[in-house]
Amino acid sequence: MDVAGAVLFLIVIIAPSLGKLIDSVAYRNRASGRAEVIRAQSATESHACETRERGRVDG
């Protein structure tokens, strides 16, 4: 029972910090995804502006 108690104690102590770590990683992944979408939109808009300035209209 001593080993089970020690394991349970460690799980109780580690669980909150593990949860915070998972939340942090999830936040970073979401932020990275948003940044990638913004970069892609910016690149598409700048390509469209360059095309219009040259007088070509791509479908």
Secondary structure, DSSP 8 states (H G I E B T S, - for coil): -HHHHHHHHHHHHHHHHHHHHHHHHHHHHHHHHHHHHHHHHHHHHHHHHHHHHHT----
